[in-house]
Amino acid sequence: MTLWTCRLVIVVFFLLGASPIEVVAQSSGLGTSPDPSLERVGRVAHAPVDEISGIVRSRWQENVWWVHNDSGDTPRIFAIDSTGSVHVAPWHAGEYAAGAGADSSETPPWPGVQLGAAAHIDYEDIAVEDSVLYLGDIGNNGNARRDLGIYVIREPFYHDRRTRPVKHLPLRYPDQETFPAQEWHFDAESLFVDDGTLYVLTKHREGQQINSPEEGTKLYRLDTEHTHRVNTLTLVDRHDTIPPPTAAALSPNGERLAVLGYASVWLFPRPEDETHWLSTKPRRIALPADQSQQAEAVTWDDPHTLRITNEQRDVWTLSLKTKARVSGR
Protein backbone atom coordinates (compact mmCIF):
# COMPACT_ATOMS: atom_id res chain seq x y z
CA MET A 1 0.00 0.00 0.00
CA THR A 2 1.30 3.47 -0.84
CA LEU A 3 1.98 6.29 1.61
CA TRP A 4 -0.90 8.50 0.47
CA THR A 5 -3.33 5.67 1.18
CA CYS A 6 -2.05 5.27 4.72
CA ARG A 7 -2.30 9.00 5.37
CA LEU A 8 -5.90 9.01 4.19
CA VAL A 9 -6.74 6.14 6.53
CA ILE A 10 -5.08 7.93 9.46
CA VAL A 11 -7.06 11.11 8.70
CA VAL A 12 -10.26 9.07 8.81
CA PHE A 13 -9.27 7.64 12.20
CA PHE A 14 -8.76 11.10 13.65
CA LEU A 15 -12.01 12.40 12.17
CA LEU A 16 -13.69 9.59 14.06
CA GLY A 17 -12.05 10.83 17.24
CA ALA A 18 -9.61 7.94 17.70
CA SER A 19 -5.94 7.50 17.00
CA PRO A 20 -4.68 4.47 15.01
CA ILE A 21 -3.37 2.95 18.26
CA GLU A 22 -6.77 3.39 19.91
CA VAL A 23 -8.50 1.73 16.96
CA VAL A 24 -6.22 -1.28 17.32
CA ALA A 25 -6.70 -1.27 21.08
CA GLN A 26 -10.47 -1.27 20.77
CA SER A 27 -10.41 -4.28 18.45
CA SER A 28 -7.85 -6.32 20.36
CA GLY A 29 -8.23 -5.35 24.02
CA LEU A 30 -4.80 -3.70 24.21
CA GLY A 31 -3.99 -0.64 26.27
CA THR A 32 -3.00 2.47 24.34
CA SER A 33 0.47 3.07 25.80
CA PRO A 34 3.31 1.82 23.57
CA ASP A 35 5.80 -0.87 24.48
CA PRO A 36 8.93 0.93 25.81
CA SER A 37 11.40 -1.45 24.16
CA LEU A 38 10.91 -0.11 20.60
CA GLU A 39 14.22 1.52 19.66
CA ARG A 40 15.13 3.42 16.52
CA VAL A 41 18.49 2.13 15.29
CA GLY A 42 18.87 3.74 11.89
CA ARG A 43 17.42 4.92 8.64
CA VAL A 44 17.82 3.85 5.02
CA ALA A 45 18.88 7.17 3.51
CA HIS A 46 19.80 5.74 0.08
CA ALA A 47 17.35 7.39 -2.34
CA PRO A 48 16.61 4.37 -4.59
CA VAL A 49 15.28 2.55 -1.50
CA ASP A 50 12.26 4.80 -1.35
CA GLU A 51 9.39 2.61 -0.10
CA ILE A 52 10.53 -0.38 1.94
CA SER A 53 7.97 -3.17 1.90
CA GLY A 54 9.94 -6.22 3.07
CA ILE A 55 13.04 -7.14 5.09
CA VAL A 56 14.89 -10.33 6.07
CA ARG A 57 18.13 -10.96 7.89
CA SER A 58 20.73 -13.03 6.06
CA ARG A 59 21.34 -16.43 7.64
CA TRP A 60 24.92 -16.79 6.34
CA GLN A 61 26.29 -13.25 5.92
CA GLU A 62 27.15 -11.06 8.91
CA ASN A 63 25.52 -7.64 9.26
CA VAL A 64 23.38 -8.10 6.16
CA TRP A 65 19.64 -7.52 5.80
CA TRP A 66 17.84 -7.67 2.46
CA VAL A 67 15.13 -5.11 1.65
CA HIS A 68 13.00 -4.34 -1.38
CA ASN A 69 10.70 -1.57 -2.55
CA ASP A 70 6.96 -1.69 -2.98
CA SER A 71 5.32 -1.40 -6.41
CA GLY A 72 6.78 0.92 -9.05
CA ASP A 73 10.40 -0.23 -8.83
CA THR A 74 12.52 -2.40 -11.11
CA PRO A 75 13.21 -6.05 -10.14
CA ARG A 76 15.94 -5.74 -7.51
CA ILE A 77 16.82 -6.10 -3.83
CA PHE A 78 19.22 -4.13 -1.64
CA ALA A 79 21.64 -5.28 1.07
CA ILE A 80 21.80 -2.98 4.09
CA ASP A 81 23.65 -3.07 7.41
CA SER A 82 22.30 -2.75 10.96
CA THR A 83 22.05 1.04 10.71
CA GLY A 84 20.27 1.05 7.35
CA SER A 85 23.31 1.94 5.22
CA VAL A 86 23.45 0.15 1.88
CA HIS A 87 26.33 -2.21 1.21
CA VAL A 88 28.40 -1.22 -1.82
CA ALA A 89 31.26 -3.37 -3.08
CA PRO A 90 34.58 -1.62 -2.35
CA TRP A 91 35.68 -2.11 -5.94
CA HIS A 92 32.60 -0.15 -7.07
CA ALA A 93 32.93 2.66 -4.52
CA GLY A 94 34.21 5.15 -7.10
CA GLU A 95 31.58 4.25 -9.67
CA TYR A 96 28.44 4.62 -7.55
CA ALA A 97 27.13 6.97 -4.88
CA ALA A 98 25.45 5.68 -1.73
CA GLY A 99 23.51 7.13 1.16
CA ALA A 100 21.91 10.53 1.61
CA GLY A 101 24.17 12.20 -0.96
CA ALA A 102 23.38 9.81 -3.78
CA ASP A 103 20.72 12.11 -5.25
CA SER A 104 23.08 15.04 -5.69
CA SER A 105 26.15 13.06 -6.71
CA GLU A 106 27.59 13.17 -10.20
CA THR A 107 27.97 9.38 -10.10
CA PRO A 108 24.86 7.17 -10.36
CA PRO A 109 23.34 5.76 -7.15
CA TRP A 110 24.11 2.17 -6.19
CA PRO A 111 21.35 0.17 -7.96
CA GLY A 112 21.24 -2.83 -5.65
CA VAL A 113 21.22 -6.43 -6.85
CA GLN A 114 19.35 -6.63 -10.14
CA LEU A 115 17.07 -9.63 -10.68
CA GLY A 116 17.25 -11.02 -14.21
CA ALA A 117 14.30 -12.89 -15.76
CA ALA A 118 11.92 -11.29 -13.26
CA ALA A 119 9.19 -8.65 -13.18
CA HIS A 120 8.28 -6.24 -10.39
CA ILE A 121 4.53 -5.74 -10.26
CA ASP A 122 3.93 -5.37 -6.52
CA TYR A 123 6.59 -6.86 -4.23
CA GLU A 124 5.11 -6.98 -0.72
CA ASP A 125 7.22 -9.26 1.48
CA ILE A 126 10.35 -11.37 1.54
CA ALA A 127 11.19 -14.50 3.56
CA VAL A 128 14.37 -16.49 4.10
CA GLU A 129 15.25 -20.05 5.04
CA ASP A 130 18.81 -21.39 5.04
CA SER A 131 20.36 -19.49 2.09
CA VAL A 132 17.22 -19.16 -0.02
CA LEU A 133 15.15 -15.98 -0.40
CA TYR A 134 11.44 -16.03 -1.22
CA LEU A 135 10.24 -12.77 -2.76
CA GLY A 136 6.47 -12.30 -2.83
CA ASP A 137 5.02 -10.48 -5.84
CA ILE A 138 1.65 -10.82 -4.11
CA GLY A 139 0.29 -7.28 -3.80
CA ASN A 140 -3.23 -7.18 -5.21
CA ASN A 141 -4.82 -3.89 -4.13
CA GLY A 142 -7.66 -4.09 -6.65
CA ASN A 143 -8.16 -7.84 -6.16
CA ALA A 144 -7.95 -8.35 -9.94
CA ARG A 145 -4.43 -9.69 -10.58
CA ARG A 146 -4.04 -13.02 -12.35
CA ASP A 147 -0.24 -13.00 -12.28
CA LEU A 148 0.52 -13.34 -8.56
CA GLY A 149 3.62 -15.31 -7.69
CA ILE A 150 6.68 -15.92 -5.54
CA TYR A 151 10.28 -15.77 -6.77
CA VAL A 152 12.72 -18.31 -5.32
CA ILE A 153 16.27 -16.90 -5.23
CA ARG A 154 19.53 -18.37 -3.99
CA GLU A 155 20.70 -15.63 -1.66
CA PRO A 156 23.43 -13.67 -3.46
CA PHE A 157 26.68 -12.38 -2.04
CA TYR A 158 25.87 -8.95 -0.70
CA HIS A 159 28.32 -7.21 -3.05
CA ASP A 160 26.86 -8.81 -6.17
CA ARG A 161 25.47 -6.62 -8.91
CA ARG A 162 22.96 -9.08 -10.35
CA THR A 163 21.43 -12.51 -9.98
CA ARG A 164 18.37 -14.37 -11.25
CA PRO A 165 15.65 -16.39 -9.54
CA VAL A 166 15.91 -20.16 -9.52
CA LYS A 167 12.18 -20.30 -10.29
CA HIS A 168 8.90 -18.42 -10.20
CA LEU A 169 5.84 -20.00 -8.57
CA PRO A 170 2.54 -18.65 -10.00
CA LEU A 171 -0.30 -18.50 -7.44
CA ARG A 172 -4.05 -18.34 -7.25
CA TYR A 173 -6.54 -18.34 -4.36
CA PRO A 174 -8.91 -21.32 -4.24
CA ASP A 175 -11.86 -19.19 -3.14
CA GLN A 176 -11.50 -16.30 -5.60
CA GLU A 177 -14.03 -16.88 -8.37
CA THR A 178 -14.16 -13.49 -10.12
CA PHE A 179 -11.61 -10.86 -11.16
CA PRO A 180 -11.88 -8.43 -9.50
CA ALA A 181 -13.27 -10.34 -6.54
CA GLN A 182 -16.72 -9.63 -5.12
CA GLU A 183 -15.20 -9.45 -1.63
CA TRP A 184 -11.80 -7.81 -1.55
CA HIS A 185 -10.08 -10.46 0.59
CA PHE A 186 -7.33 -11.44 -1.87
CA ASP A 187 -4.60 -8.86 -1.39
CA ALA A 188 -1.52 -9.97 0.57
CA GLU A 189 1.46 -8.20 2.12
CA SER A 190 2.68 -11.04 4.36
CA LEU A 191 4.76 -14.10 3.52
CA PHE A 192 6.68 -16.61 5.65
CA VAL A 193 8.36 -19.97 5.18
CA ASP A 194 8.37 -22.94 7.55
CA ASP A 195 10.62 -25.92 6.75
CA GLY A 196 10.40 -25.27 3.02
CA THR A 197 6.65 -24.63 3.01
CA LEU A 198 5.42 -21.16 2.05
CA TYR A 199 2.48 -19.38 3.70
CA VAL A 200 0.60 -16.21 2.72
CA LEU A 201 -1.60 -14.00 4.94
CA THR A 202 -4.23 -11.85 3.25
CA LYS A 203 -5.14 -8.21 3.79
CA HIS A 204 -8.85 -7.33 3.50
CA ARG A 205 -10.82 -4.28 2.37
CA GLU A 206 -14.47 -3.40 2.72
CA GLY A 207 -16.85 -2.41 -0.06
CA GLN A 208 -14.31 -2.88 -2.88
CA GLN A 209 -12.51 0.25 -1.69
CA ILE A 210 -8.71 0.39 -1.48
CA ASN A 211 -8.91 2.97 1.31
CA SER A 212 -11.25 0.91 3.53
CA PRO A 213 -9.20 -1.60 5.56
CA GLU A 214 -11.14 -4.44 7.16
CA GLU A 215 -10.21 -6.52 10.20
CA GLY A 216 -9.26 -10.14 9.71
CA THR A 217 -6.92 -12.30 7.66
CA LYS A 218 -6.82 -15.72 6.03
CA LEU A 219 -3.81 -18.02 6.09
CA TYR A 220 -2.99 -19.96 2.91
CA ARG A 221 -0.35 -22.64 2.36
CA LEU A 222 1.50 -23.43 -0.87
CA ASP A 223 1.39 -27.22 -1.30
CA THR A 224 2.77 -27.46 -4.86
CA GLU A 225 5.65 -25.78 -6.67
CA HIS A 226 4.70 -25.83 -10.33
CA THR A 227 6.62 -23.37 -12.48
CA HIS A 228 4.73 -23.75 -15.78
CA ARG A 229 1.19 -23.76 -14.45
CA VAL A 230 -0.62 -21.98 -11.65
CA ASN A 231 -0.40 -23.32 -8.09
CA THR A 232 -3.67 -23.21 -6.15
CA LEU A 233 -3.09 -22.18 -2.55
CA THR A 234 -4.69 -24.15 0.29
CA LEU A 235 -6.77 -22.23 2.85
CA VAL A 236 -5.68 -23.53 6.28
CA ASP A 237 -6.74 -20.98 8.91
CA ARG A 238 -8.21 -17.54 9.57
CA HIS A 239 -8.45 -14.85 12.23
CA ASP A 240 -11.40 -12.47 12.18
CA THR A 241 -10.23 -9.60 14.41
CA ILE A 242 -6.53 -9.06 13.73
CA PRO A 243 -5.73 -5.64 12.19
CA PRO A 244 -4.74 -5.74 8.50
CA PRO A 245 -1.36 -7.55 8.31
CA THR A 246 1.46 -5.71 6.55
CA ALA A 247 4.23 -8.31 7.02
CA ALA A 248 5.01 -11.63 8.72
CA ALA A 249 8.13 -13.51 9.81
CA LEU A 250 8.83 -16.84 11.50
CA SER A 251 11.38 -16.81 14.33
CA PRO A 252 14.76 -18.49 13.69
CA ASN A 253 13.85 -21.43 15.96
CA GLY A 254 10.44 -21.74 14.30
CA GLU A 255 8.55 -21.31 17.57
CA ARG A 256 6.84 -17.94 17.02
CA LEU A 257 5.17 -16.20 14.13
CA ALA A 258 5.29 -12.39 14.12
CA VAL A 259 2.46 -10.66 12.25
CA LEU A 260 2.94 -6.91 11.83
CA GLY A 261 0.29 -4.22 11.48
CA TYR A 262 0.59 -0.43 11.33
CA ALA A 263 0.21 -0.07 15.10
CA SER A 264 0.82 -3.52 16.58
CA VAL A 265 2.73 -6.78 16.43
CA TRP A 266 0.95 -10.08 17.12
CA LEU A 267 3.07 -13.08 18.18
CA PHE A 268 1.54 -16.51 17.60
CA PRO A 269 3.17 -19.59 19.17
CA ARG A 270 3.69 -22.67 17.01
CA PRO A 271 0.49 -24.75 16.89
CA GLU A 272 0.57 -28.37 17.96
CA ASP A 273 -0.79 -29.46 14.58
CA GLU A 274 1.91 -27.41 12.75
CA THR A 275 -0.79 -25.74 10.61
CA HIS A 276 -3.34 -23.59 12.47
CA TRP A 277 -1.06 -20.71 13.41
CA LEU A 278 -3.87 -18.21 13.78
CA SER A 279 -5.81 -20.44 16.18
CA THR A 280 -3.19 -20.25 18.92
CA LYS A 281 -3.34 -17.60 21.66
CA PRO A 282 -1.35 -14.56 20.52
CA ARG A 283 0.66 -12.04 22.47
CA ARG A 284 -0.19 -8.53 21.27
CA ILE A 285 2.20 -5.58 21.48
CA ALA A 286 1.08 -2.03 20.71
CA LEU A 287 3.44 0.14 18.69
CA PRO A 288 3.66 3.94 18.96
CA ALA A 289 2.06 4.97 15.66
CA ASP A 290 3.69 8.41 15.72
CA GLN A 291 7.05 6.62 15.53
CA SER A 292 6.39 3.42 13.59
CA GLN A 293 4.08 5.26 11.14
CA GLN A 294 3.42 2.98 8.15
CA ALA A 295 5.16 -0.15 9.48
CA GLU A 296 5.48 -2.47 6.49
CA ALA A 297 8.28 -4.96 7.12
CA VAL A 298 9.45 -7.25 9.93
CA THR A 299 12.17 -9.83 10.48
CA TRP A 300 13.87 -11.53 13.44
CA ASP A 301 17.39 -10.52 14.41
CA ASP A 302 17.44 -13.33 16.97
CA PRO A 303 14.81 -15.33 18.92
CA HIS A 304 14.12 -12.33 21.19
CA THR A 305 14.44 -9.32 18.87
CA LEU A 306 12.34 -8.08 15.97
CA ARG A 307 13.56 -5.60 13.39
CA ILE A 308 10.85 -3.39 11.89
CA THR A 309 11.02 -0.95 8.99
CA ASN A 310 8.44 1.38 7.56
CA GLU A 311 7.79 2.94 4.19
CA GLN A 312 9.36 6.12 5.56
CA ARG A 313 12.64 4.08 5.68
CA ASP A 314 13.16 4.15 9.44
CA VAL A 315 14.67 1.06 11.10
CA TRP A 316 13.57 -0.07 14.58
CA THR A 317 14.27 -2.97 16.88
CA LEU A 318 11.74 -4.37 19.35
CA SER A 319 13.05 -6.37 22.30
CA LEU A 320 10.68 -9.17 23.35
CA LYS A 321 12.50 -9.94 26.59
CA THR A 322 10.48 -7.31 28.47
CA LYS A 323 7.07 -8.55 29.49
CA ALA A 324 4.40 -6.69 27.52
CA ARG A 325 0.64 -6.40 27.88
CA VAL A 326 -1.21 -9.59 27.17
CA SER A 327 -4.92 -10.06 26.67
CA GLY A 328 -7.20 -12.99 25.90
CA ARG A 329 -8.01 -13.92 22.32
ZALUM-403554 format. One line per field, with one value per residue (C-alpha): residue in three letters; x, y, z. Coordinates in steps of 0.25 Angstrom, whole numbers, padded with zeros to 4 digits. Layout:
ZALUM-403554
res <- c(ALA, ...)
east <- c(X, ...)
north <- c(Y, ...)
up <- c(Z, ...)
END
This chain:
ZALUM-403554
res <- c(MET, THR, LEU, TRP, THR, CYS, ARG, LEU, VAL, ILE, VAL, VAL, PHE, PHE, LEU, LEU, GLY, ALA, SER, PRO, ILE, GLU, VAL, VAL, ALA, GLN, SER, SER, GLY, LEU, GLY, THR, SER, PRO, ASP, PRO, SER, LEU, GLU, ARG, VAL, GLY, ARG, VAL, ALA, HIS, ALA, PRO, VAL, ASP, GLU, ILE, SER, GLY, ILE, VAL, ARG, SER, ARG, TRP, GLN, GLU, ASN, VAL, TRP, TRP, VAL, HIS, ASN, ASP, SER, GLY, ASP, THR, PRO, ARG, ILE, PHE, ALA, ILE, ASP, SER, THR, GLY, SER, VAL, HIS, VAL, ALA, PRO, TRP, HIS, ALA, GLY, GLU, TYR, ALA, ALA, GLY, ALA, GLY, ALA, ASP, SER, SER, GLU, THR, PRO, PRO, TRP, PRO, GLY, VAL, GLN, LEU, GLY, ALA, ALA, ALA, HIS, ILE, ASP, TYR, GLU, ASP, ILE, ALA, VAL, GLU, ASP, SER, VAL, LEU, TYR, LEU, GLY, ASP, ILE, GLY, ASN, ASN, GLY, ASN, ALA, ARG, ARG, ASP, LEU, GLY, ILE, TYR, VAL, ILE, ARG, GLU, PRO, PHE, TYR, HIS, ASP, ARG, ARG, THR, ARG, PRO, VAL, LYS, HIS, LEU, PRO, LEU, ARG, TYR, PRO, ASP, GLN, GLU, THR, PHE, PRO, ALA, GLN, GLU, TRP, HIS, PHE, ASP, ALA, GLU, SER, LEU, PHE, VAL, ASP, ASP, GLY, THR, LEU, TYR, VAL, LEU, THR, LYS, HIS, ARG, GLU, GLY, GLN, GLN, ILE, ASN, SER, PRO, GLU, GLU, GLY, THR, LYS, LEU, TYR, ARG, LEU, ASP, THR, GLU, HIS, THR, HIS, ARG, VAL, ASN, THR, LEU, THR, LEU, VAL, ASP, ARG, HIS, ASP, THR, ILE, PRO, PRO, PRO, THR, ALA, ALA, ALA, LEU, SER, PRO, ASN, GLY, GLU, ARG, LEU, ALA, VAL, LEU, GLY, TYR, ALA, SER, VAL, TRP, LEU, PHE, PRO, ARG, PRO, GLU, ASP, GLU, THR, HIS, TRP, LEU, SER, THR, LYS, PRO, ARG, ARG, ILE, ALA, LEU, PRO, ALA, ASP, GLN, SER, GLN, GLN, ALA, GLU, ALA, VAL, THR, TRP, ASP, ASP, PRO, HIS, THR, LEU, ARG, ILE, THR, ASN, GLU, GLN, ARG, ASP, VAL, TRP, THR, LEU, SER, LEU, LYS, THR, LYS, ALA, ARG, VAL, SER, GLY, ARG)
east <- c(0000, 0005, 0008, -0004, -0013, -0008, -0009, -0024, -0027, -0020, -0028, -0041, -0037, -0035, -0048, -0055, -0048, -0038, -0024, -0019, -0013, -0027, -0034, -0025, -0027, -0042, -0042, -0031, -0033, -0019, -0016, -0012, 0002, 0013, 0023, 0036, 0046, 0044, 0057, 0061, 0074, 0075, 0070, 0071, 0076, 0079, 0069, 0066, 0061, 0049, 0038, 0042, 0032, 0040, 0052, 0060, 0073, 0083, 0085, 0100, 0105, 0109, 0102, 0094, 0079, 0071, 0061, 0052, 0043, 0028, 0021, 0027, 0042, 0050, 0053, 0064, 0067, 0077, 0087, 0087, 0095, 0089, 0088, 0081, 0093, 0094, 0105, 0114, 0125, 0138, 0143, 0130, 0132, 0137, 0126, 0114, 0109, 0102, 0094, 0088, 0097, 0094, 0083, 0092, 0105, 0110, 0112, 0099, 0093, 0096, 0085, 0085, 0085, 0077, 0068, 0069, 0057, 0048, 0037, 0033, 0018, 0016, 0026, 0020, 0029, 0041, 0045, 0057, 0061, 0075, 0081, 0069, 0061, 0046, 0041, 0026, 0020, 0007, 0001, -0013, -0019, -0031, -0033, -0032, -0018, -0016, -0001, 0002, 0014, 0027, 0041, 0051, 0065, 0078, 0083, 0094, 0107, 0103, 0113, 0107, 0102, 0092, 0086, 0073, 0063, 0064, 0049, 0036, 0023, 0010, -0001, -0016, -0026, -0036, -0047, -0046, -0056, -0057, -0046, -0048, -0053, -0067, -0061, -0047, -0040, -0029, -0018, -0006, 0006, 0011, 0019, 0027, 0033, 0033, 0042, 0042, 0027, 0022, 0010, 0002, -0006, -0017, -0021, -0035, -0043, -0058, -0067, -0057, -0050, -0035, -0036, -0045, -0037, -0045, -0041, -0037, -0028, -0027, -0015, -0012, -0001, 0006, 0006, 0011, 0023, 0019, 0026, 0019, 0005, -0002, -0002, -0015, -0012, -0019, -0027, -0023, -0027, -0033, -0034, -0046, -0041, -0026, -0023, -0019, -0005, 0006, 0017, 0020, 0033, 0035, 0046, 0059, 0055, 0042, 0034, 0027, 0021, 0021, 0010, 0012, 0001, 0002, 0001, 0003, 0011, 0004, 0012, 0006, 0013, 0015, 0002, 0002, -0003, 0008, -0003, -0013, -0004, -0015, -0023, -0013, -0013, -0005, 0003, -0001, 0009, 0004, 0014, 0015, 0008, 0015, 0028, 0026, 0016, 0014, 0021, 0022, 0033, 0038, 0049, 0055, 0070, 0070, 0059, 0056, 0058, 0049, 0054, 0043, 0044, 0034, 0031, 0037, 0051, 0053, 0059, 0054, 0057, 0047, 0052, 0043, 0050, 0042, 0028, 0018, 0003, -0005, -0020, -0029, -0032)
north <- c(0000, 0014, 0025, 0034, 0023, 0021, 0036, 0036, 0025, 0032, 0044, 0036, 0031, 0044, 0050, 0038, 0043, 0032, 0030, 0018, 0012, 0014, 0007, -0005, -0005, -0005, -0017, -0025, -0021, -0015, -0003, 0010, 0012, 0007, -0003, 0004, -0006, 0000, 0006, 0014, 0009, 0015, 0020, 0015, 0029, 0023, 0030, 0017, 0010, 0019, 0010, -0002, -0013, -0025, -0029, -0041, -0044, -0052, -0066, -0067, -0053, -0044, -0031, -0032, -0030, -0031, -0020, -0017, -0006, -0007, -0006, 0004, -0001, -0010, -0024, -0023, -0024, -0017, -0021, -0012, -0012, -0011, 0004, 0004, 0008, 0001, -0009, -0005, -0013, -0006, -0008, -0001, 0011, 0021, 0017, 0018, 0028, 0023, 0029, 0042, 0049, 0039, 0048, 0060, 0052, 0053, 0038, 0029, 0023, 0009, 0001, -0011, -0026, -0027, -0039, -0044, -0052, -0045, -0035, -0025, -0023, -0021, -0027, -0028, -0037, -0045, -0058, -0066, -0080, -0086, -0078, -0077, -0064, -0064, -0051, -0049, -0042, -0043, -0029, -0029, -0016, -0016, -0031, -0033, -0039, -0052, -0052, -0053, -0061, -0064, -0063, -0073, -0068, -0073, -0063, -0055, -0050, -0036, -0029, -0035, -0026, -0036, -0050, -0057, -0066, -0081, -0081, -0074, -0080, -0075, -0074, -0073, -0073, -0085, -0077, -0065, -0068, -0054, -0043, -0034, -0041, -0039, -0038, -0031, -0042, -0046, -0035, -0040, -0033, -0044, -0056, -0066, -0080, -0092, -0104, -0101, -0099, -0085, -0078, -0065, -0056, -0047, -0033, -0029, -0017, -0014, -0010, -0012, 0001, 0002, 0012, 0004, -0006, -0018, -0026, -0041, -0049, -0063, -0072, -0080, -0091, -0094, -0109, -0110, -0103, -0103, -0093, -0095, -0095, -0088, -0093, -0093, -0089, -0097, -0089, -0094, -0084, -0070, -0059, -0050, -0038, -0036, -0023, -0023, -0030, -0023, -0033, -0047, -0054, -0067, -0067, -0074, -0086, -0087, -0085, -0072, -0065, -0050, -0043, -0028, -0017, -0002, 0000, -0014, -0027, -0040, -0052, -0066, -0078, -0091, -0099, -0113, -0118, -0110, -0103, -0094, -0083, -0073, -0082, -0081, -0070, -0058, -0048, -0034, -0022, -0008, 0001, 0016, 0020, 0034, 0026, 0014, 0021, 0012, -0001, -0010, -0020, -0029, -0039, -0046, -0042, -0053, -0061, -0049, -0037, -0032, -0022, -0014, -0004, 0006, 0012, 0024, 0016, 0017, 0004, 0000, -0012, -0017, -0025, -0037, -0040, -0029, -0034, -0027, -0026, -0038, -0040, -0052, -0056)
up <- c(0000, -0003, 0006, 0002, 0005, 0019, 0021, 0017, 0026, 0038, 0035, 0035, 0049, 0055, 0049, 0056, 0069, 0071, 0068, 0060, 0073, 0080, 0068, 0069, 0084, 0083, 0074, 0081, 0096, 0097, 0105, 0097, 0103, 0094, 0098, 0103, 0097, 0082, 0079, 0066, 0061, 0048, 0035, 0020, 0014, 0000, -0009, -0018, -0006, -0005, 0000, 0008, 0008, 0012, 0020, 0024, 0032, 0024, 0031, 0025, 0024, 0036, 0037, 0025, 0023, 0010, 0007, -0006, -0010, -0012, -0026, -0036, -0035, -0044, -0041, -0030, -0015, -0007, 0004, 0016, 0030, 0044, 0043, 0029, 0021, 0008, 0005, -0007, -0012, -0009, -0024, -0028, -0018, -0028, -0039, -0030, -0020, -0007, 0005, 0006, -0004, -0015, -0021, -0023, -0027, -0041, -0040, -0041, -0029, -0025, -0032, -0023, -0027, -0041, -0043, -0057, -0063, -0053, -0053, -0042, -0041, -0026, -0017, -0003, 0006, 0006, 0014, 0016, 0020, 0020, 0008, 0000, -0002, -0005, -0011, -0011, -0023, -0016, -0015, -0021, -0017, -0027, -0025, -0040, -0042, -0049, -0049, -0034, -0031, -0022, -0027, -0021, -0021, -0016, -0007, -0014, -0008, -0003, -0012, -0025, -0036, -0041, -0040, -0045, -0038, -0038, -0041, -0041, -0034, -0040, -0030, -0029, -0017, -0017, -0013, -0022, -0033, -0040, -0045, -0038, -0026, -0020, -0007, -0006, 0002, -0007, -0006, 0002, 0008, 0017, 0014, 0023, 0021, 0030, 0027, 0012, 0012, 0008, 0015, 0011, 0020, 0013, 0015, 0014, 0009, 0011, 0000, -0012, -0007, -0006, 0005, 0014, 0022, 0029, 0041, 0039, 0031, 0024, 0024, 0012, 0009, -0003, -0005, -0019, -0027, -0041, -0050, -0063, -0058, -0047, -0032, -0025, -0010, 0001, 0011, 0025, 0036, 0038, 0049, 0049, 0058, 0055, 0049, 0034, 0033, 0026, 0028, 0035, 0039, 0046, 0057, 0055, 0064, 0057, 0070, 0068, 0057, 0056, 0049, 0047, 0046, 0045, 0060, 0066, 0066, 0068, 0073, 0070, 0077, 0068, 0068, 0072, 0058, 0051, 0042, 0050, 0054, 0055, 0065, 0076, 0087, 0082, 0090, 0085, 0086, 0083, 0075, 0076, 0063, 0063, 0062, 0054, 0045, 0033, 0038, 0026, 0028, 0040, 0042, 0054, 0058, 0068, 0076, 0085, 0075, 0064, 0054, 0048, 0036, 0030, 0017, 0022, 0023, 0038, 0044, 0058, 0068, 0077, 0089, 0093, 0106, 0114, 0118, 0110, 0112, 0109, 0107, 0104, 0089)
END
